[in-house]
Amino acid sequence: MDLNSKPIAFVIFGATGDLAKKRIFPALFKLYTQNLLPTQIKVICAARTVYTSESFQDYVYENLKIENRAAFDDFAKTIEYLPIDVAEDKNLKDVTAAISKFEKEVDACPQTIYYMSIAPDIFSSAIENLGAEGLNISCSVHNSKPRIIIEKPFGSSLESALTLKLLLEKYFDEEQIYRIDHYLGKETVQNIFAFRFGNEIFEPTWSNEYIDHIQIITSESIGVEKRGEFYDRAGALRDITQNHLLQLLSIITMEEPKGFNPKDINERKLAVLKDVKTLSPEEVAQSTVRGQYEGYLQEEKINPKSQTETYALVKLEVDNPRWRGVPIYMRTGKKLMGKVTSIIVQFKDTRHKLFGDLDMKPTPNHIILQIQPNEGIGIRLVAKKPGLETTIEPVDMEFCYKNTFDEPQPEAYERLIMDVVQGDQSLFISQEVIEQCWRIIDPIKDAWSSNKVPLATYKPGTWGPTEADELLKHDKRDWLTPFLTICKI
């Protein structure tokens, strides 16, 4: 970035929360120390807890867990703390005053960015209060438009998503709104574009003519931790499937965009999501599994009679000429065997005549794109085993980003915050895409709420309910290993 670029007033609402502590401040500090932010920047931190700017700077330093205090002190000069309750509109005028003061200091109109790192239940009142205070317009003399960063959930249903849309449109234009999904900031997710559309050997086979099915998984080994109250209202289907997994589905199956820009990318994502077949209640019963790990009801702030799912498996199909007939299995859960996010594309078993007489038929090829814990791509091939006899065995070709490239990988939040600063919405979610995702998920959630699919249980440390294995066995398929071996080193 040009270090003489427009000054930035970066306002964090909910600055004492976990998201700010674990993601936002580490990302800002890293970008600052790498000289990737404007030299004229003010980080205005707002939350209900009482701090002075100096004591809050100490709080940030302790949470960053860095040894070089001198390097932090330079960054600390950009931080100002304001005790504010944005939901109750208490002291919100102090934010206006701080921005105005910064404007005078730099003798320019700064680009204001609001990061709404706040609980979903106070979001509506917070937005209304921003509008009432006039914070939807920064630099009143210049009539400048601020940018606003919003974290999921983007509603809890299509109806609530539309209500949220109307609220935001009351004060902000679509070009000002950055709906963040940190998965889209991962290097491997971005690299799917290069992998698919930059390699001629893959794109011609990327269709139902060659691909048997696709598996998308996001699993965690931990439970609900301190998120019990929120999670018990949301569940795995709405917390992960509706956003993260459907975003990955859209990227792996969409047609090539005309250009790498927000408009063209969102058009392609929206088009393929509109082609996803909506499940009827009967199809929901046949194509989904919901589960709850043993011990969930004893977790903190969980309803002892809760029917909330901590595991969700959904089988979908994209009903267009490229993908018709290719099932896409999306599964997510807590307290599973490991932490991993992967997309696995399995090709058809062609059973070439050349190997027809062998006792061991060739294993179908598959491609695995691992997004976490360590990012990389693997391809499973078959090869002849050394020896006098002709024996075919599977072999893996893998590369891990951290072992292949000298450049350090930026964290997802670093990339996404940089994009907001630069005004690039390419890796952010449009309102239309959110609405379409809810149109896919709402019928499933409604059927689950009507108990069309019984709530299964599973033991912590497994890959989920046995019902999920049975669903794949019924389809004459198996779960594939979602981990790359080389990226574990």
VMD Tcl script that draws the C-alpha trace (Angstrom):
set ca {
  {0.00 0.00 0.00}
  {1.07 3.58 -0.65}
  {2.09 4.82 2.79}
  {0.93 8.30 1.85}
  {-2.56 7.02 1.10}
  {-5.76 8.26 2.71}
  {-5.78 8.34 6.54}
  {-7.82 5.64 8.26}
  {-10.06 5.94 11.33}
  {-10.56 2.28 12.33}
  {-13.33 2.01 14.93}
  {-13.80 -1.31 16.76}
  {-17.10 -1.74 18.60}
  {-16.82 -4.62 21.08}
  {-13.07 -4.06 21.44}
  {-12.80 -6.12 24.66}
  {-14.42 -9.24 23.17}
  {-12.80 -12.51 22.10}
  {-12.92 -11.72 18.38}
  {-11.05 -8.46 18.85}
  {-8.56 -10.08 21.19}
  {-7.85 -13.18 19.11}
  {-8.26 -11.93 15.54}
  {-8.65 -8.20 14.98}
  {-5.79 -6.79 17.07}
  {-3.24 -9.46 15.99}
  {-4.15 -8.75 12.35}
  {-3.90 -4.98 12.76}
  {-0.59 -5.25 14.61}
  {0.89 -7.52 11.93}
  {-0.23 -5.22 9.12}
  {1.09 -2.19 10.99}
  {4.53 -3.69 11.65}
  {4.79 -4.70 7.99}
  {4.02 -1.13 6.90}
  {0.87 -2.28 5.13}
  {-1.40 0.31 6.73}
  {-1.45 4.05 6.10}
  {1.03 5.99 8.22}
  {-1.85 8.13 9.41}
  {-4.17 5.72 11.24}
  {-6.22 5.99 14.42}
  {-7.61 2.83 16.05}
  {-10.62 3.90 18.13}
  {-11.66 1.12 20.51}
  {-15.12 1.14 22.06}
  {-16.65 -1.19 24.65}
  {-18.58 -1.10 27.94}
  {-15.65 -2.07 30.16}
  {-13.96 0.92 31.77}
  {-10.36 1.44 30.63}
  {-8.16 4.42 30.00}
  {-6.38 4.46 26.67}
  {-3.12 3.61 28.46}
  {-4.55 0.67 30.43}
  {-6.27 -0.67 27.32}
  {-3.01 -0.50 25.39}
  {-1.46 -2.65 28.13}
  {-4.40 -5.06 27.82}
  {-3.83 -5.40 24.06}
  {-0.10 -5.90 24.54}
  {-0.62 -8.71 27.07}
  {-3.06 -10.50 24.75}
  {-0.77 -10.23 21.72}
  {1.86 -12.23 23.63}
  {4.84 -10.52 22.00}
  {8.20 -9.95 23.63}
  {9.26 -6.76 21.90}
  {7.43 -4.00 23.80}
  {9.29 -1.32 21.83}
  {7.75 -2.56 18.57}
  {4.31 -2.54 20.18}
  {4.69 0.93 21.67}
  {4.75 2.50 18.22}
  {1.50 0.68 17.36}
  {0.05 1.60 20.76}
  {0.24 5.29 19.87}
  {-2.53 4.69 17.31}
  {-4.91 3.22 19.93}
  {-7.51 5.30 21.75}
  {-10.06 3.70 24.10}
  {-13.56 5.03 24.76}
  {-15.95 3.50 27.34}
  {-19.13 3.27 25.27}
  {-22.30 1.19 25.12}
  {-23.27 1.25 21.44}
  {-26.48 -0.73 22.07}
  {-27.72 1.72 24.71}
  {-26.34 4.80 22.92}
  {-24.21 5.75 25.93}
  {-21.31 8.10 25.16}
  {-21.57 7.35 21.43}
  {-20.94 11.02 20.75}
  {-17.38 10.40 21.95}
  {-16.73 8.37 18.79}
  {-17.89 11.29 16.66}
  {-15.63 13.61 18.64}
  {-12.62 11.27 18.30}
  {-13.06 11.01 14.53}
  {-13.42 14.78 14.22}
  {-10.30 15.31 16.33}
  {-8.33 12.90 14.12}
  {-9.65 14.68 11.02}
  {-8.21 17.97 12.31}
  {-4.89 16.35 13.26}
  {-4.30 14.97 9.77}
  {-5.96 17.92 8.04}
  {-7.84 15.55 5.76}
  {-11.01 13.49 5.65}
  {-10.06 9.98 6.86}
  {-11.65 6.82 5.52}
  {-13.72 5.63 8.48}
  {-14.15 1.89 9.04}
  {-16.52 0.44 11.65}
  {-15.86 -3.13 12.80}
  {-19.02 -4.42 14.49}
  {-17.44 -7.03 16.77}
  {-20.58 -7.29 18.88}
  {-23.16 -9.88 19.93}
  {-25.95 -10.61 17.41}
  {-28.71 -9.70 19.88}
  {-27.58 -6.06 20.12}
  {-26.74 -5.58 16.46}
  {-30.03 -3.93 15.43}
  {-29.98 -1.36 18.21}
  {-26.28 -0.66 17.53}
  {-26.95 0.11 13.86}
  {-29.91 2.32 14.72}
  {-27.75 4.24 17.19}
  {-24.96 4.71 14.65}
  {-27.52 6.21 12.29}
  {-29.07 8.40 14.99}
  {-25.64 9.79 15.86}
  {-24.90 10.42 12.17}
  {-21.97 8.02 12.17}
  {-23.17 6.58 8.86}
  {-21.66 9.75 7.38}
  {-18.05 10.52 8.27}
  {-16.41 13.88 7.79}
  {-19.65 15.87 7.65}
  {-18.01 18.62 5.61}
  {-16.92 16.16 2.91}
  {-19.99 13.92 3.17}
  {-17.71 10.87 3.04}
  {-19.06 7.32 3.22}
  {-17.65 5.03 5.93}
  {-17.26 1.28 5.51}
  {-18.80 -1.19 7.95}
  {-17.58 -4.74 8.67}
  {-20.19 -7.25 9.81}
  {-19.53 -10.70 11.24}
  {-21.92 -13.65 10.93}
  {-24.61 -14.61 11.70}
  {-26.31 -12.72 8.89}
  {-29.72 -13.44 10.34}
  {-31.11 -16.76 11.55}
  {-33.47 -17.38 8.61}
  {-34.39 -15.83 5.29}
  {-36.98 -13.66 7.01}
  {-34.53 -12.30 9.59}
  {-31.85 -11.82 6.90}
  {-34.28 -9.63 4.95}
  {-35.07 -7.66 8.10}
  {-31.36 -7.13 8.66}
  {-30.99 -6.00 5.06}
  {-33.69 -3.34 5.48}
  {-32.01 -2.08 8.64}
  {-28.59 -1.76 7.00}
  {-30.04 -0.17 3.84}
  {-31.57 2.51 6.04}
  {-28.09 3.90 6.74}
  {-25.55 2.22 4.43}
  {-25.24 1.44 0.73}
  {-24.27 -2.06 -0.38}
  {-20.85 -0.80 -1.47}
  {-20.18 0.25 2.14}
  {-21.03 -3.13 3.71}
  {-18.37 -5.83 4.16}
  {-19.90 -9.13 5.34}
  {-16.93 -11.08 6.55}
  {-16.44 -14.85 6.33}
  {-12.90 -15.55 7.45}
  {-12.84 -18.81 5.48}
  {-12.83 -16.73 2.29}
  {-9.61 -15.08 3.43}
  {-7.76 -18.40 3.64}
  {-5.01 -18.85 1.07}
  {-6.33 -22.22 -0.11}
  {-9.83 -20.87 -0.70}
  {-8.39 -18.06 -2.81}
  {-6.12 -20.56 -4.53}
  {-9.14 -22.55 -5.71}
  {-9.55 -19.89 -8.38}
  {-5.96 -20.41 -9.55}
  {-6.20 -24.20 -9.24}
  {-9.41 -24.46 -11.26}
  {-9.09 -21.68 -13.78}
  {-5.30 -21.43 -14.12}
  {-4.55 -25.11 -14.84}
  {-5.87 -26.44 -18.11}
  {-5.47 -30.07 -17.00}
  {-8.22 -29.76 -14.35}
  {-11.00 -27.55 -15.69}
  {-11.96 -29.86 -18.64}
  {-12.64 -32.70 -16.17}
  {-14.54 -30.51 -13.67}
  {-18.01 -31.87 -14.42}
  {-20.40 -34.76 -13.91}
  {-18.76 -36.60 -16.81}
  {-15.70 -37.31 -14.69}
  {-16.53 -36.43 -11.06}
  {-18.42 -38.92 -8.89}
  {-19.07 -36.75 -5.83}
  {-17.70 -33.98 -3.59}
  {-17.15 -34.00 0.17}
  {-16.85 -30.74 2.15}
  {-16.02 -30.92 5.84}
  {-15.41 -28.50 8.68}
  {-14.78 -30.26 11.97}
  {-13.64 -29.19 15.41}
  {-12.23 -31.28 18.25}
  {-13.49 -28.81 20.87}
  {-17.01 -28.42 22.21}
  {-19.02 -25.23 22.54}
  {-16.53 -23.74 25.05}
  {-17.84 -20.33 26.23}
  {-20.32 -19.99 23.33}
  {-23.00 -22.18 24.86}
  {-25.77 -19.59 25.03}
  {-25.30 -18.50 21.40}
  {-24.62 -21.97 20.05}
  {-27.70 -23.51 21.64}
  {-29.82 -21.02 19.70}
  {-27.95 -21.46 16.42}
  {-26.76 -25.06 16.05}
  {-24.31 -26.49 13.52}
  {-26.62 -26.07 10.51}
  {-27.00 -22.32 10.91}
  {-23.62 -21.64 12.50}
  {-21.45 -23.36 9.86}
  {-23.40 -25.00 7.02}
  {-25.43 -21.93 6.02}
  {-22.36 -19.75 5.57}
  {-18.93 -21.44 5.54}
  {-19.86 -24.68 3.79}
  {-22.21 -23.16 1.22}
  {-19.56 -20.56 0.41}
  {-17.07 -23.36 -0.24}
  {-19.65 -25.23 -2.32}
  {-20.25 -22.16 -4.48}
  {-16.55 -21.58 -5.12}
  {-15.74 -25.19 -6.00}
  {-18.72 -25.51 -8.40}
  {-19.22 -22.06 -9.94}
  {-18.44 -21.17 -13.53}
  {-15.36 -19.09 -14.29}
  {-16.03 -15.40 -13.53}
  {-15.38 -12.85 -16.25}
  {-12.99 -11.00 -13.96}
  {-11.57 -11.14 -10.45}
  {-13.84 -8.45 -9.05}
  {-16.76 -8.43 -6.58}
  {-19.50 -8.10 -9.19}
  {-18.39 -10.99 -11.43}
  {-17.48 -13.33 -8.56}
  {-20.76 -12.79 -6.73}
  {-22.72 -13.25 -9.97}
  {-21.13 -16.68 -10.48}
  {-21.59 -17.70 -6.84}
  {-25.21 -16.62 -6.87}
  {-25.91 -18.44 -10.13}
  {-24.66 -21.79 -8.86}
  {-26.41 -21.41 -5.48}
  {-29.68 -20.78 -7.33}
  {-29.11 -24.11 -9.09}
  {-28.87 -26.01 -5.79}
  {-31.96 -28.20 -5.49}
  {-34.21 -27.28 -2.57}
  {-34.99 -30.32 -0.46}
  {-38.58 -31.33 0.27}
  {-39.41 -32.59 3.80}
  {-39.22 -36.16 2.50}
  {-35.82 -35.50 0.87}
  {-34.56 -33.89 4.06}
  {-35.31 -37.13 5.90}
  {-33.33 -39.12 3.30}
  {-30.45 -36.71 2.67}
  {-29.51 -35.24 6.05}
  {-28.29 -36.31 9.47}
  {-28.33 -34.25 12.64}
  {-26.49 -35.26 15.78}
  {-25.50 -34.12 19.26}
  {-22.35 -35.17 21.08}
  {-22.67 -37.02 24.37}
  {-22.21 -34.57 27.22}
  {-23.53 -31.53 25.35}
  {-26.47 -31.14 27.73}
  {-24.06 -30.75 30.63}
  {-22.17 -27.87 28.99}
  {-22.34 -24.35 30.44}
  {-25.47 -22.34 29.52}
  {-27.10 -25.20 27.59}
  {-30.78 -26.03 27.99}
  {-30.83 -29.49 29.68}
  {-33.58 -30.55 27.25}
  {-31.90 -29.03 24.18}
  {-32.48 -30.60 20.77}
  {-29.82 -28.40 19.16}
  {-27.53 -30.25 16.75}
  {-23.76 -30.11 17.18}
  {-23.32 -32.18 13.99}
  {-24.93 -31.61 10.60}
  {-24.65 -33.64 7.41}
  {-26.45 -32.39 4.31}
  {-26.40 -33.97 0.85}
  {-27.15 -31.49 -1.92}
  {-27.07 -31.44 -5.71}
  {-26.42 -28.60 -8.14}
  {-29.07 -29.04 -10.81}
  {-27.33 -27.70 -13.90}
  {-25.70 -29.35 -16.95}
  {-22.21 -29.33 -15.42}
  {-23.10 -30.89 -12.04}
  {-26.42 -32.69 -12.41}
  {-26.22 -36.11 -10.70}
  {-23.13 -35.29 -8.60}
  {-23.96 -35.45 -4.86}
  {-22.22 -32.94 -2.61}
  {-21.88 -34.10 1.01}
  {-21.36 -31.28 3.50}
  {-20.68 -32.19 7.11}
  {-19.67 -30.21 10.16}
  {-19.51 -30.87 13.87}
  {-17.98 -30.27 17.25}
  {-16.11 -32.75 19.44}
  {-15.05 -34.71 16.35}
  {-11.80 -36.57 15.74}
  {-9.79 -33.53 14.66}
  {-9.84 -29.93 13.52}
  {-9.92 -29.78 9.74}
  {-11.58 -27.98 6.85}
  {-11.24 -29.72 3.50}
  {-12.87 -30.09 0.12}
  {-12.45 -33.51 -1.49}
  {-13.36 -34.06 -5.13}
  {-13.57 -37.76 -6.04}
  {-13.46 -38.78 -9.68}
  {-15.32 -41.70 -11.14}
  {-13.93 -45.22 -11.12}
  {-13.44 -45.78 -14.83}
  {-12.35 -49.43 -14.42}
  {-10.12 -49.42 -17.49}
  {-10.06 -52.77 -19.28}
  {-6.29 -52.91 -18.98}
  {-6.61 -53.52 -15.24}
  {-9.83 -55.48 -15.32}
  {-8.20 -58.83 -14.55}
  {-6.27 -57.59 -11.51}
  {-7.43 -58.66 -8.07}
  {-7.08 -55.04 -6.90}
  {-8.86 -52.56 -9.11}
  {-7.46 -49.03 -9.29}
  {-8.54 -46.64 -6.55}
  {-10.51 -43.71 -7.97}
  {-8.53 -40.48 -8.22}
  {-9.38 -37.66 -5.89}
  {-8.23 -34.14 -5.14}
  {-8.15 -32.73 -1.62}
  {-7.96 -29.02 -0.90}
  {-7.09 -28.59 2.77}
  {-7.98 -25.19 4.22}
  {-7.06 -25.89 7.84}
  {-5.18 -26.77 10.01}
  {-2.37 -26.32 7.45}
  {-3.18 -25.26 3.94}
  {-2.30 -27.41 0.97}
  {-3.49 -29.48 -2.00}
  {-3.18 -33.21 -2.59}
  {-3.92 -35.48 -5.54}
  {-4.41 -39.24 -5.21}
  {-3.21 -41.21 -8.22}
  {-2.54 -44.87 -8.88}
  {0.80 -46.35 -9.85}
  {2.37 -49.73 -10.39}
  {4.03 -51.10 -7.30}
  {7.71 -52.02 -7.90}
  {8.22 -55.76 -8.51}
  {7.83 -58.51 -11.07}
  {4.07 -58.68 -10.65}
  {1.67 -56.00 -11.90}
  {0.09 -54.57 -8.79}
  {-1.68 -51.23 -8.69}
  {-1.58 -49.13 -5.52}
  {-2.69 -45.57 -4.67}
  {-0.01 -42.90 -4.28}
  {-0.36 -39.32 -3.09}
  {1.13 -36.18 -4.56}
  {0.86 -33.34 -2.06}
  {2.16 -29.90 -1.48}
  {1.84 -27.79 1.64}
  {1.98 -24.02 1.35}
  {4.30 -23.57 4.31}
  {6.81 -26.04 2.83}
  {6.57 -24.83 -0.77}
  {6.67 -21.05 -0.60}
  {9.21 -18.90 1.20}
  {6.71 -16.11 1.77}
  {4.82 -16.36 5.07}
  {1.11 -16.93 4.73}
  {-1.02 -14.03 5.88}
  {-3.76 -14.87 8.34}
  {-7.29 -14.63 6.94}
  {-8.13 -11.54 8.99}
  {-4.99 -9.77 7.80}
  {-6.04 -10.25 4.19}
  {-9.66 -9.30 4.79}
  {-8.90 -6.18 6.83}
  {-6.45 -5.11 4.12}
  {-9.20 -5.56 1.54}
  {-11.58 -3.36 3.54}
  {-8.90 -0.67 3.83}
  {-8.41 -0.82 0.05}
  {-12.14 -0.97 -0.68}
  {-12.04 -4.43 -2.31}
  {-15.19 -6.54 -1.71}
  {-14.08 -9.54 -3.81}
  {-13.73 -11.90 -0.81}
  {-16.85 -10.68 1.00}
  {-20.41 -11.96 0.80}
  {-23.20 -10.12 -0.99}
  {-26.72 -9.77 0.40}
  {-28.14 -11.75 -2.54}
  {-25.82 -14.69 -1.81}
  {-26.84 -14.66 1.87}
  {-30.52 -14.74 0.95}
  {-30.01 -17.64 -1.44}
  {-28.13 -19.62 1.20}
  {-31.06 -19.21 3.58}
  {-33.45 -20.42 0.86}
  {-31.43 -23.65 0.80}
  {-31.11 -24.02 4.58}
  {-34.56 -22.92 5.83}
  {-36.45 -26.00 4.51}
  {-33.90 -28.26 6.17}
  {-34.14 -26.43 9.48}
  {-37.95 -26.46 9.31}
  {-37.98 -30.22 8.75}
  {-35.54 -30.75 11.60}
  {-37.65 -28.58 13.90}
  {-40.64 -30.77 13.00}
  {-38.57 -33.82 13.98}
  {-38.61 -35.22 10.44}
  {-35.01 -36.29 11.16}
  {-34.39 -37.82 14.60}
  {-31.58 -36.32 16.67}
  {-28.76 -38.88 16.76}
  {-26.00 -38.95 19.36}
  {-22.29 -39.57 18.91}
  {-19.28 -40.07 21.10}
  {-16.72 -37.24 21.34}
  {-13.54 -38.02 19.42}
  {-15.31 -39.84 16.58}
  {-16.30 -38.58 13.12}
  {-19.93 -38.22 14.15}
  {-23.09 -40.37 14.28}
  {-23.16 -43.83 12.71}
  {-26.21 -42.59 10.76}
  {-23.83 -40.45 8.68}
  {-21.80 -43.52 7.72}
  {-24.98 -45.39 6.87}
  {-26.14 -42.57 4.57}
  {-22.96 -42.85 2.52}
  {-23.06 -46.65 2.52}
  {-26.60 -46.45 1.16}
  {-25.16 -44.36 -1.69}
  {-22.38 -46.98 -2.15}
  {-19.68 -44.46 -1.16}
  {-17.23 -43.99 1.70}
  {-15.92 -41.04 3.65}
  {-12.46 -40.06 2.50}
  {-9.62 -39.03 4.82}
  {-9.78 -35.22 5.01}
  {-6.17 -34.71 6.16}
  {-3.05 -34.21 4.06}
  {-0.09 -36.09 5.51}
  {2.69 -33.73 4.43}
  {1.02 -30.70 6.03}
  {1.14 -32.37 9.46}
  {4.94 -32.13 9.53}
}
mol new
graphics top color blue
foreach p $ca { graphics top sphere $p radius 0.5 }
foreach p [lrange $ca 0 end-1] q [lrange $ca 1 end] { graphics top cylinder $p $q radius 0.2 }
display resetview
